[in-house]
Amino acid sequence: MGVIFQAEDEGRTDGDVYRNELRLADLAEPLGFDSIWGVEHHFTGHTVCPDVLQYLSYLAGRTRRVQLGSMVVVLPWHQPMRVAEQAVMLDHLSDGRFLFGIGRGLGRVEFEGFGVRQEDSREIFAEAAQMILQGLERGYCEFDGKFVKQVRRELRPRPFKSFRGRTYAAAVSPESSAVLARLGIGMLIMPQKPWDVVAAELGEYRRIFREVNGVEAPPPIVAGWVLCDDDAARARKHAVEHIGGYWSSLVRHYELVGDHLTKMRGYESYRTLQEMMSAPGGIDMMTEFFVNLQSFGTPEQCYEKIMDIKRRSGAGAFVGVFSYAGMPYDVAERSLRLFASKVMPRIKAQGPA
């Protein structure tokens, strides 16, 4: 279950968002979810969770069983030694329940807000990830790169279990997928591209992973937007309004209408998307495409969509986001509870996550 703190509804204060999103998060463990995930974003209402590890530390004290996942800590916006320390500390607070998700970021408003040159993001990410992941395994961090300089220092508290097999990264571009494979970490996927394109990129990621690491890549984790309702027509109405509303928020936050990504080094793979979004009718076309990639409908329809995602991607886990884009919280909770009672048991019956 993903909880993202989206605050795009003008009628809500950020306090309203936090009270209600945290109330929904408290339902994850009693409803039987295996993990709770959070995101990191800054400066806009797209999501108002600037520190995902602080949020997960709060949940560590309110839960006993569920794993706690970051999707993601955006490494270019952080001092990497601090990220390594925070990751180990959260793992201690949660008794080893932390699932460490990392990424490199896309929002120009965020890079400029932190004074980080966005064109350097892939190199910063690769160096920071390498240092952090090495540090989490050996108990100290040390690195001498172009962007990351770190004299040797011990991690205290010390790591007490390996992060191998529970570290993931978001990858949208083929180049980033190759970086993840060489780092030996799993992949987080949000459905937003045609599945045949995703399958081709996953194939290349798995090939590189196998060559570099000598073992098969772990199954990816797929996160998707969910609207579950006993009435199929009502589910579609809510999906068009609110999943479509989430996409509109994403377009604004990332400035997908425009041309800056078409000219930016390291973001060449976004050129086609930005050109499509900026063309006449592009926003409506891409909104419909995004909505139809997500899991909405009756419990049976939601189950079939998630099984289709599993078949297409080989995913080992699905993270459902249930509250977004000004959706009334009673609608979100009803969808969440129906999914947990009617859909989730059938998914879990497929085998261990």
LOPA-961926 format. One record per residue (C-alpha): x, y, z. Coordinates in steps of 0.1 Angstrom, whole numbers, plus 2048, in hexadecimal, padded with zeros to 3 digits. Layout:
<nodes>
<node><xx>X</xx><yy>Y</yy><zz>Z</zz></node>
...
</nodes>
This chain:
<nodes>
<node><xx>800</xx><yy>800</yy><zz>800</zz></node>
<node><xx>80E</xx><yy>822</yy><zz>7F6</zz></node>
<node><xx>804</xx><yy>842</yy><zz>808</zz></node>
<node><xx>80F</xx><yy>861</yy><zz>7F5</zz></node>
<node><xx>801</xx><yy>880</yy><zz>807</zz></node>
<node><xx>7F4</xx><yy>891</yy><zz>7E7</zz></node>
<node><xx>7E7</xx><yy>8B4</yy><zz>7EF</zz></node>
<node><xx>7D8</xx><yy>8C1</yy><zz>7CE</zz></node>
<node><xx>7B5</xx><yy>8C7</yy><zz>7DC</zz></node>
<node><xx>7B1</xx><yy>8EC</yy><zz>7E3</zz></node>
<node><xx>797</xx><yy>8E5</yy><zz>7FD</zz></node>
<node><xx>7AF</xx><yy>8D2</yy><zz>814</zz></node>
<node><xx>7CB</xx><yy>8DE</yy><zz>829</zz></node>
<node><xx>7EC</xx><yy>8CB</yy><zz>82B</zz></node>
<node><xx>7E1</xx><yy>8C2</yy><zz>84F</zz></node>
<node><xx>7C1</xx><yy>8B2</yy><zz>841</zz></node>
<node><xx>7D7</xx><yy>89E</yy><zz>829</zz></node>
<node><xx>7EE</xx><yy>891</yy><zz>844</zz></node>
<node><xx>7D3</xx><yy>888</yy><zz>85D</zz></node>
<node><xx>7C0</xx><yy>874</yy><zz>843</zz></node>
<node><xx>7DD</xx><yy>864</yy><zz>831</zz></node>
<node><xx>7EC</xx><yy>859</yy><zz>852</zz></node>
<node><xx>7CA</xx><yy>84A</yy><zz>85C</zz></node>
<node><xx>7CA</xx><yy>836</yy><zz>83C</zz></node>
<node><xx>7EE</xx><yy>82B</yy><zz>842</zz></node>
<node><xx>7E3</xx><yy>81E</yy><zz>864</zz></node>
<node><xx>7CC</xx><yy>806</yy><zz>852</zz></node>
<node><xx>7E7</xx><yy>7F4</yy><zz>83E</zz></node>
<node><xx>7F2</xx><yy>7DC</yy><zz>859</zz></node>
<node><xx>7D0</xx><yy>7D2</yy><zz>866</zz></node>
<node><xx>7C3</xx><yy>7CD</yy><zz>843</zz></node>
<node><xx>7DF</xx><yy>7B5</yy><zz>83B</zz></node>
<node><xx>7F6</xx><yy>7C8</yy><zz>824</zz></node>
<node><xx>81A</xx><yy>7BC</yy><zz>823</zz></node>
<node><xx>82A</xx><yy>7DE</yy><zz>820</zz></node>
<node><xx>824</xx><yy>804</yy><zz>821</zz></node>
<node><xx>836</xx><yy>81C</yy><zz>809</zz></node>
<node><xx>83B</xx><yy>841</yy><zz>808</zz></node>
<node><xx>849</xx><yy>85A</yy><zz>7EE</zz></node>
<node><xx>85F</xx><yy>879</yy><zz>7EF</zz></node>
<node><xx>856</xx><yy>89A</yy><zz>7DE</zz></node>
<node><xx>85C</xx><yy>8BE</yy><zz>7E6</zz></node>
<node><xx>84D</xx><yy>8E1</yy><zz>7E1</zz></node>
<node><xx>82C</xx><yy>8DA</yy><zz>7D0</zz></node>
<node><xx>80B</xx><yy>8C9</yy><zz>7D9</zz></node>
<node><xx>813</xx><yy>8AB</yy><zz>7C2</zz></node>
<node><xx>81C</xx><yy>899</yy><zz>7E2</zz></node>
<node><xx>825</xx><yy>8AA</yy><zz>803</zz></node>
<node><xx>83C</xx><yy>890</yy><zz>812</zz></node>
<node><xx>85F</xx><yy>8A0</yy><zz>811</zz></node>
<node><xx>86F</xx><yy>885</yy><zz>827</zz></node>
<node><xx>864</xx><yy>862</yy><zz>820</zz></node>
<node><xx>87C</xx><yy>853</yy><zz>839</zz></node>
<node><xx>86E</xx><yy>869</yy><zz>855</zz></node>
<node><xx>84B</xx><yy>85D</yy><zz>84B</zz></node>
<node><xx>856</xx><yy>839</yy><zz>84B</zz></node>
<node><xx>866</xx><yy>83D</yy><zz>86D</zz></node>
<node><xx>845</xx><yy>849</yy><zz>87B</zz></node>
<node><xx>834</xx><yy>82B</yy><zz>86D</zz></node>
<node><xx>84F</xx><yy>814</yy><zz>87B</zz></node>
<node><xx>843</xx><yy>81D</yy><zz>89E</zz></node>
<node><xx>81E</xx><yy>818</yy><zz>895</zz></node>
<node><xx>822</xx><yy>7F6</yy><zz>885</zz></node>
<node><xx>831</xx><yy>7D4</yy><zz>88E</zz></node>
<node><xx>82F</xx><yy>7BE</yy><zz>86F</zz></node>
<node><xx>82E</xx><yy>7D1</yy><zz>84D</zz></node>
<node><xx>84D</xx><yy>7DA</yy><zz>83A</zz></node>
<node><xx>854</xx><yy>7FF</yy><zz>834</zz></node>
<node><xx>85E</xx><yy>80A</yy><zz>811</zz></node>
<node><xx>86B</xx><yy>82B</yy><zz>802</zz></node>
<node><xx>861</xx><yy>832</yy><zz>7DE</zz></node>
<node><xx>878</xx><yy>844</yy><zz>7DD</zz></node>
<node><xx>894</xx><yy>857</yy><zz>7EF</zz></node>
<node><xx>8A0</xx><yy>86E</yy><zz>7D3</zz></node>
<node><xx>8C6</xx><yy>86C</yy><zz>7D8</zz></node>
<node><xx>8D1</xx><yy>88C</yy><zz>7C5</zz></node>
<node><xx>8BD</xx><yy>8A1</yy><zz>7DE</zz></node>
<node><xx>8CF</xx><yy>892</yy><zz>7FD</zz></node>
<node><xx>8F1</xx><yy>88F</yy><zz>80D</zz></node>
<node><xx>8F8</xx><yy>86A</yy><zz>807</zz></node>
<node><xx>909</xx><yy>863</yy><zz>828</zz></node>
<node><xx>8EA</xx><yy>870</yy><zz>83A</zz></node>
<node><xx>8D4</xx><yy>859</yy><zz>825</zz></node>
<node><xx>8E9</xx><yy>83B</yy><zz>82E</zz></node>
<node><xx>8E6</xx><yy>844</yy><zz>853</zz></node>
<node><xx>8C1</xx><yy>84A</yy><zz>851</zz></node>
<node><xx>8BB</xx><yy>829</yy><zz>83F</zz></node>
<node><xx>8CE</xx><yy>815</yy><zz>85A</zz></node>
<node><xx>8BC</xx><yy>828</yy><zz>876</zz></node>
<node><xx>899</xx><yy>821</yy><zz>866</zz></node>
<node><xx>8A3</xx><yy>7FC</yy><zz>863</zz></node>
<node><xx>8AB</xx><yy>7FB</yy><zz>888</zz></node>
<node><xx>88B</xx><yy>80D</yy><zz>891</zz></node>
<node><xx>876</xx><yy>7F5</yy><zz>87D</zz></node>
<node><xx>88A</xx><yy>7D5</yy><zz>886</zz></node>
<node><xx>896</xx><yy>7D0</yy><zz>862</zz></node>
<node><xx>875</xx><yy>7D7</yy><zz>850</zz></node>
<node><xx>882</xx><yy>7F3</yy><zz>839</zz></node>
<node><xx>880</xx><yy>7EF</yy><zz>813</zz></node>
<node><xx>898</xx><yy>808</yy><zz>805</zz></node>
<node><xx>88D</xx><yy>819</yy><zz>7E5</zz></node>
<node><xx>8A2</xx><yy>834</yy><zz>7D4</zz></node>
<node><xx>8A0</xx><yy>84A</yy><zz>7B5</zz></node>
<node><xx>8B0</xx><yy>867</yy><zz>7A2</zz></node>
<node><xx>892</xx><yy>87F</yy><zz>79E</zz></node>
<node><xx>881</xx><yy>892</yy><zz>781</zz></node>
<node><xx>871</xx><yy>8B2</yy><zz>78E</zz></node>
<node><xx>883</xx><yy>8D2</yy><zz>784</zz></node>
<node><xx>872</xx><yy>8E4</yy><zz>7A0</zz></node>
<node><xx>882</xx><yy>8CD</yy><zz>7B9</zz></node>
<node><xx>8A5</xx><yy>8CD</yy><zz>7AA</zz></node>
<node><xx>8A5</xx><yy>8F3</yy><zz>7A8</zz></node>
<node><xx>897</xx><yy>8F5</yy><zz>7CB</zz></node>
<node><xx>8B5</xx><yy>8E1</yy><zz>7D9</zz></node>
<node><xx>8CF</xx><yy>8F2</yy><zz>7C2</zz></node>
<node><xx>8D8</xx><yy>8D1</yy><zz>7B1</zz></node>
<node><xx>8E0</xx><yy>8D1</yy><zz>78C</zz></node>
<node><xx>8C7</xx><yy>8BA</yy><zz>77D</zz></node>
<node><xx>8DD</xx><yy>8AF</yy><zz>760</zz></node>
<node><xx>8F5</xx><yy>89F</yy><zz>779</zz></node>
<node><xx>8D9</xx><yy>88B</yy><zz>789</zz></node>
<node><xx>8E2</xx><yy>869</yy><zz>77A</zz></node>
<node><xx>906</xx><yy>86B</yy><zz>783</zz></node>
<node><xx>8FE</xx><yy>878</yy><zz>7A6</zz></node>
<node><xx>8E5</xx><yy>85C</yy><zz>7AB</zz></node>
<node><xx>8FD</xx><yy>841</yy><zz>79F</zz></node>
<node><xx>91A</xx><yy>84D</yy><zz>7B6</zz></node>
<node><xx>903</xx><yy>853</yy><zz>7D4</zz></node>
<node><xx>8F2</xx><yy>831</yy><zz>7D0</zz></node>
<node><xx>913</xx><yy>81F</yy><zz>7CD</zz></node>
<node><xx>921</xx><yy>82F</yy><zz>7EC</zz></node>
<node><xx>901</xx><yy>829</yy><zz>801</zz></node>
<node><xx>8FC</xx><yy>805</yy><zz>7F6</zz></node>
<node><xx>920</xx><yy>7FC</yy><zz>7FD</zz></node>
<node><xx>91E</xx><yy>80E</yy><zz>81E</zz></node>
<node><xx>8FF</xx><yy>7FB</yy><zz>829</zz></node>
<node><xx>911</xx><yy>7DA</yy><zz>823</zz></node>
<node><xx>933</xx><yy>7E1</yy><zz>832</zz></node>
<node><xx>929</xx><yy>7F9</yy><zz>84E</zz></node>
<node><xx>93C</xx><yy>817</yy><zz>843</zz></node>
<node><xx>93A</xx><yy>830</yy><zz>826</zz></node>
<node><xx>957</xx><yy>83C</yy><zz>811</zz></node>
<node><xx>957</xx><yy>84A</yy><zz>7EE</zz></node>
<node><xx>96C</xx><yy>85F</yy><zz>7D6</zz></node>
<node><xx>957</xx><yy>868</yy><zz>7B8</zz></node>
<node><xx>950</xx><yy>886</yy><zz>7A2</zz></node>
<node><xx>932</xx><yy>891</yy><zz>7B6</zz></node>
<node><xx>933</xx><yy>87C</yy><zz>7D6</zz></node>
<node><xx>951</xx><yy>880</yy><zz>7EC</zz></node>
<node><xx>950</xx><yy>86F</yy><zz>80E</zz></node>
<node><xx>96D</xx><yy>867</yy><zz>825</zz></node>
<node><xx>96A</xx><yy>846</yy><zz>837</zz></node>
<node><xx>951</xx><yy>847</yy><zz>854</zz></node>
<node><xx>93F</xx><yy>82C</yy><zz>867</zz></node>
<node><xx>91A</xx><yy>828</yy><zz>866</zz></node>
<node><xx>90B</xx><yy>829</yy><zz>889</zz></node>
<node><xx>8F4</xx><yy>819</yy><zz>891</zz></node>
<node><xx>905</xx><yy>7FD</yy><zz>87D</zz></node>
<node><xx>8F1</xx><yy>7EA</yy><zz>863</zz></node>
<node><xx>8E6</xx><yy>7C9</yy><zz>871</zz></node>
<node><xx>8D9</xx><yy>7B7</yy><zz>852</zz></node>
<node><xx>8E0</xx><yy>7BA</yy><zz>82D</zz></node>
<node><xx>8CD</xx><yy>7D1</yy><zz>816</zz></node>
<node><xx>8D3</xx><yy>7BA</yy><zz>7F9</zz></node>
<node><xx>8B1</xx><yy>7AE</yy><zz>7EB</zz></node>
<node><xx>89E</xx><yy>7CA</yy><zz>7FB</zz></node>
<node><xx>8AC</xx><yy>7E9</yy><zz>7E8</zz></node>
<node><xx>899</xx><yy>7F6</yy><zz>7CA</zz></node>
<node><xx>89A</xx><yy>814</yy><zz>7B3</zz></node>
<node><xx>881</xx><yy>826</yy><zz>79D</zz></node>
<node><xx>88B</xx><yy>825</yy><zz>778</zz></node>
<node><xx>878</xx><yy>835</yy><zz>75C</zz></node>
<node><xx>894</xx><yy>839</yy><zz>742</zz></node>
<node><xx>8A7</xx><yy>81B</yy><zz>733</zz></node>
<node><xx>8C8</xx><yy>82B</yy><zz>73E</zz></node>
<node><xx>8BD</xx><yy>82C</yy><zz>762</zz></node>
<node><xx>8B2</xx><yy>807</yy><zz>75F</zz></node>
<node><xx>8D6</xx><yy>7FE</yy><zz>755</zz></node>
<node><xx>8E4</xx><yy>811</yy><zz>773</zz></node>
<node><xx>8CD</xx><yy>7FD</yy><zz>78B</zz></node>
<node><xx>8D8</xx><yy>7DD</yy><zz>77C</zz></node>
<node><xx>8FD</xx><yy>7E5</yy><zz>781</zz></node>
<node><xx>8F6</xx><yy>7EF</yy><zz>7A5</zz></node>
<node><xx>8E5</xx><yy>7CE</yy><zz>7AA</zz></node>
<node><xx>8C4</xx><yy>7DC</yy><zz>7B7</zz></node>
<node><xx>89F</xx><yy>7D5</yy><zz>7AF</zz></node>
<node><xx>888</xx><yy>7EB</yy><zz>79A</zz></node>
<node><xx>869</xx><yy>7FF</yy><zz>7A4</zz></node>
<node><xx>851</xx><yy>805</yy><zz>788</zz></node>
<node><xx>833</xx><yy>81C</yy><zz>785</zz></node>
<node><xx>81D</xx><yy>814</yy><zz>767</zz></node>
<node><xx>820</xx><yy>832</yy><zz>74F</zz></node>
<node><xx>82E</xx><yy>823</yy><zz>72F</zz></node>
<node><xx>822</xx><yy>808</yy><zz>717</zz></node>
<node><xx>828</xx><yy>7E6</yy><zz>726</zz></node>
<node><xx>83C</xx><yy>7DA</yy><zz>707</zz></node>
<node><xx>854</xx><yy>7F7</yy><zz>70D</zz></node>
<node><xx>857</xx><yy>7EE</yy><zz>732</zz></node>
<node><xx>85D</xx><yy>7C9</yy><zz>729</zz></node>
<node><xx>879</xx><yy>7D2</yy><zz>711</zz></node>
<node><xx>88A</xx><yy>7E8</yy><zz>72B</zz></node>
<node><xx>885</xx><yy>7CD</yy><zz>746</zz></node>
<node><xx>895</xx><yy>7B4</yy><zz>72F</zz></node>
<node><xx>8B4</xx><yy>7CA</yy><zz>72B</zz></node>
<node><xx>8B6</xx><yy>7D1</yy><zz>750</zz></node>
<node><xx>8B4</xx><yy>7AC</yy><zz>758</zz></node>
<node><xx>8CF</xx><yy>7A4</yy><zz>73E</zz></node>
<node><xx>8E7</xx><yy>7BD</yy><zz>74D</zz></node>
<node><xx>8DF</xx><yy>7B3</yy><zz>771</zz></node>
<node><xx>8E7</xx><yy>78E</yy><zz>768</zz></node>
<node><xx>907</xx><yy>797</yy><zz>757</zz></node>
<node><xx>914</xx><yy>7AE</yy><zz>773</zz></node>
<node><xx>907</xx><yy>79C</yy><zz>792</zz></node>
<node><xx>907</xx><yy>777</yy><zz>787</zz></node>
<node><xx>8E3</xx><yy>772</yy><zz>793</zz></node>
<node><xx>8C0</xx><yy>77A</yy><zz>786</zz></node>
<node><xx>8B1</xx><yy>79C</yy><zz>78E</zz></node>
<node><xx>897</xx><yy>79D</yy><zz>7A9</zz></node>
<node><xx>873</xx><yy>7A1</yy><zz>79D</zz></node>
<node><xx>869</xx><yy>7C6</yy><zz>79A</zz></node>
<node><xx>850</xx><yy>7D7</yy><zz>7B1</zz></node>
<node><xx>834</xx><yy>7E8</yy><zz>79F</zz></node>
<node><xx>821</xx><yy>805</yy><zz>7AE</zz></node>
<node><xx>7FE</xx><yy>80F</yy><zz>7A0</zz></node>
<node><xx>7E0</xx><yy>824</yy><zz>7A7</zz></node>
<node><xx>7C2</xx><yy>811</yy><zz>7B3</zz></node>
<node><xx>79D</xx><yy>818</yy><zz>7B4</zz></node>
<node><xx>788</xx><yy>7FA</yy><zz>7BF</zz></node>
<node><xx>762</xx><yy>7FB</yy><zz>7C0</zz></node>
<node><xx>746</xx><yy>7E2</yy><zz>7BD</zz></node>
<node><xx>736</xx><yy>7F8</yy><zz>7A2</zz></node>
<node><xx>74B</xx><yy>7F7</yy><zz>782</zz></node>
<node><xx>73C</xx><yy>817</yy><zz>774</zz></node>
<node><xx>742</xx><yy>82A</yy><zz>795</zz></node>
<node><xx>766</xx><yy>81D</yy><zz>796</zz></node>
<node><xx>76D</xx><yy>82A</yy><zz>773</zz></node>
<node><xx>75E</xx><yy>84C</yy><zz>77B</zz></node>
<node><xx>774</xx><yy>850</yy><zz>79A</zz></node>
<node><xx>792</xx><yy>842</yy><zz>787</zz></node>
<node><xx>78E</xx><yy>85B</yy><zz>76A</zz></node>
<node><xx>78B</xx><yy>878</yy><zz>783</zz></node>
<node><xx>7A5</xx><yy>86F</yy><zz>79D</zz></node>
<node><xx>7BF</xx><yy>859</yy><zz>78C</zz></node>
<node><xx>7BC</xx><yy>872</yy><zz>76F</zz></node>
<node><xx>7C0</xx><yy>88D</yy><zz>789</zz></node>
<node><xx>7DF</xx><yy>87D</yy><zz>797</zz></node>
<node><xx>7EE</xx><yy>87D</yy><zz>774</zz></node>
<node><xx>7E6</xx><yy>8A1</yy><zz>76F</zz></node>
<node><xx>7F7</xx><yy>8A9</yy><zz>790</zz></node>
<node><xx>816</xx><yy>896</yy><zz>784</zz></node>
<node><xx>816</xx><yy>8A8</yy><zz>763</zz></node>
<node><xx>816</xx><yy>8CA</yy><zz>775</zz></node>
<node><xx>831</xx><yy>8C0</yy><zz>78F</zz></node>
<node><xx>849</xx><yy>8B2</yy><zz>775</zz></node>
<node><xx>840</xx><yy>8CD</yy><zz>75B</zz></node>
<node><xx>83A</xx><yy>8B2</yy><zz>740</zz></node>
<node><xx>82A</xx><yy>8CC</yy><zz>72A</zz></node>
<node><xx>847</xx><yy>8E1</yy><zz>71D</zz></node>
<node><xx>869</xx><yy>8D9</yy><zz>70E</zz></node>
<node><xx>883</xx><yy>8DA</yy><zz>72A</zz></node>
<node><xx>887</xx><yy>8B4</yy><zz>72C</zz></node>
<node><xx>88C</xx><yy>8B2</yy><zz>706</zz></node>
<node><xx>8AC</xx><yy>8C6</yy><zz>70A</zz></node>
<node><xx>8BA</xx><yy>8B8</yy><zz>72B</zz></node>
<node><xx>8D7</xx><yy>8A0</yy><zz>72D</zz></node>
<node><xx>8CF</xx><yy>880</yy><zz>73F</zz></node>
<node><xx>8AA</xx><yy>883</yy><zz>738</zz></node>
<node><xx>8AA</xx><yy>87B</yy><zz>713</zz></node>
<node><xx>891</xx><yy>85F</yy><zz>718</zz></node>
<node><xx>876</xx><yy>878</yy><zz>723</zz></node>
<node><xx>878</xx><yy>88B</yy><zz>702</zz></node>
<node><xx>85D</xx><yy>877</yy><zz>6F1</zz></node>
<node><xx>846</xx><yy>87A</yy><zz>70F</zz></node>
<node><xx>84A</xx><yy>89F</yy><zz>712</zz></node>
<node><xx>844</xx><yy>8A4</yy><zz>6ED</zz></node>
<node><xx>825</xx><yy>88F</yy><zz>6EE</zz></node>
<node><xx>818</xx><yy>8A1</yy><zz>70D</zz></node>
<node><xx>81E</xx><yy>8C3</yy><zz>6FC</zz></node>
<node><xx>80C</xx><yy>8BA</yy><zz>6DB</zz></node>
<node><xx>7E8</xx><yy>8C3</yy><zz>6D6</zz></node>
<node><xx>7D2</xx><yy>8AA</yy><zz>6E8</zz></node>
<node><xx>7F0</xx><yy>89A</yy><zz>6F8</zz></node>
<node><xx>7E6</xx><yy>8A0</yy><zz>71C</zz></node>
<node><xx>7C4</xx><yy>88F</yy><zz>717</zz></node>
<node><xx>7D3</xx><yy>872</yy><zz>704</zz></node>
<node><xx>7EE</xx><yy>86B</yy><zz>71E</zz></node>
<node><xx>7D5</xx><yy>870</yy><zz>73B</zz></node>
<node><xx>7BE</xx><yy>855</yy><zz>72D</zz></node>
<node><xx>7DC</xx><yy>83E</yy><zz>726</zz></node>
<node><xx>7E9</xx><yy>842</yy><zz>74A</zz></node>
<node><xx>7C6</xx><yy>83C</yy><zz>759</zz></node>
<node><xx>7C2</xx><yy>81C</yy><zz>745</zz></node>
<node><xx>7E3</xx><yy>80E</yy><zz>751</zz></node>
<node><xx>7D7</xx><yy>80F</yy><zz>775</zz></node>
<node><xx>7C2</xx><yy>7F7</yy><zz>78A</zz></node>
<node><xx>79E</xx><yy>802</yy><zz>78D</zz></node>
<node><xx>77C</xx><yy>7F2</yy><zz>78C</zz></node>
<node><xx>76B</xx><yy>7D6</yy><zz>79E</zz></node>
<node><xx>780</xx><yy>7BF</yy><zz>7B4</zz></node>
<node><xx>781</xx><yy>7A6</yy><zz>798</zz></node>
<node><xx>78D</xx><yy>7C1</yy><zz>77F</zz></node>
<node><xx>7A8</xx><yy>7CE</yy><zz>797</zz></node>
<node><xx>7B4</xx><yy>7AA</yy><zz>79D</zz></node>
<node><xx>7B6</xx><yy>7A3</yy><zz>777</zz></node>
<node><xx>7C9</xx><yy>7C4</yy><zz>771</zz></node>
<node><xx>7E3</xx><yy>7BC</yy><zz>78C</zz></node>
<node><xx>7E7</xx><yy>799</yy><zz>77F</zz></node>
<node><xx>7EC</xx><yy>7A7</yy><zz>75C</zz></node>
<node><xx>807</xx><yy>7BF</yy><zz>76A</zz></node>
<node><xx>818</xx><yy>7A1</yy><zz>77A</zz></node>
<node><xx>817</xx><yy>78D</yy><zz>759</zz></node>
<node><xx>825</xx><yy>7AA</yy><zz>745</zz></node>
<node><xx>840</xx><yy>7B5</yy><zz>75E</zz></node>
<node><xx>848</xx><yy>796</yy><zz>773</zz></node>
<node><xx>841</xx><yy>7AC</yy><zz>792</zz></node>
<node><xx>847</xx><yy>79C</yy><zz>7B4</zz></node>
<node><xx>831</xx><yy>7B6</yy><zz>7C6</zz></node>
<node><xx>817</xx><yy>7D0</yy><zz>7BF</zz></node>
<node><xx>814</xx><yy>7F1</yy><zz>7D3</zz></node>
<node><xx>7F1</xx><yy>800</yy><zz>7D1</zz></node>
<node><xx>7EB</xx><yy>825</yy><zz>7D6</zz></node>
<node><xx>7C7</xx><yy>82C</yy><zz>7E2</zz></node>
<node><xx>7C5</xx><yy>851</yy><zz>7EA</zz></node>
<node><xx>7CE</xx><yy>86D</yy><zz>7D1</zz></node>
<node><xx>7C3</xx><yy>88C</yy><zz>7BE</zz></node>
<node><xx>7A9</xx><yy>898</yy><zz>7D6</zz></node>
<node><xx>796</xx><yy>878</yy><zz>7D8</zz></node>
<node><xx>77D</xx><yy>879</yy><zz>7F6</zz></node>
<node><xx>78D</xx><yy>865</yy><zz>812</zz></node>
<node><xx>76E</xx><yy>850</yy><zz>817</zz></node>
<node><xx>771</xx><yy>845</yy><zz>7F2</zz></node>
<node><xx>796</xx><yy>83D</yy><zz>7F7</zz></node>
<node><xx>78F</xx><yy>829</yy><zz>817</zz></node>
<node><xx>772</xx><yy>816</yy><zz>807</zz></node>
<node><xx>789</xx><yy>80D</yy><zz>7EA</zz></node>
<node><xx>7A5</xx><yy>803</yy><zz>801</zz></node>
<node><xx>790</xx><yy>7EC</yy><zz>817</zz></node>
<node><xx>77F</xx><yy>7DC</yy><zz>7F9</zz></node>
<node><xx>7A0</xx><yy>7D5</yy><zz>7E8</zz></node>
<node><xx>7AE</xx><yy>7C7</yy><zz>809</zz></node>
<node><xx>791</xx><yy>7AF</yy><zz>80E</zz></node>
<node><xx>789</xx><yy>7A4</yy><zz>7EA</zz></node>
<node><xx>7A9</xx><yy>7A9</yy><zz>7D5</zz></node>
<node><xx>7C7</xx><yy>7A6</yy><zz>7EB</zz></node>
<node><xx>7C0</xx><yy>782</yy><zz>7F8</zz></node>
<node><xx>7BF</xx><yy>776</yy><zz>7D3</zz></node>
<node><xx>7E0</xx><yy>788</yy><zz>7CB</zz></node>
<node><xx>7F1</xx><yy>77A</yy><zz>7EA</zz></node>
<node><xx>7E5</xx><yy>757</yy><zz>7E0</zz></node>
<node><xx>7FC</xx><yy>75A</yy><zz>7C1</zz></node>
<node><xx>81A</xx><yy>754</yy><zz>7D8</zz></node>
<node><xx>832</xx><yy>766</yy><zz>7EF</zz></node>
<node><xx>83B</xx><yy>78A</yy><zz>7E8</zz></node>
</nodes>
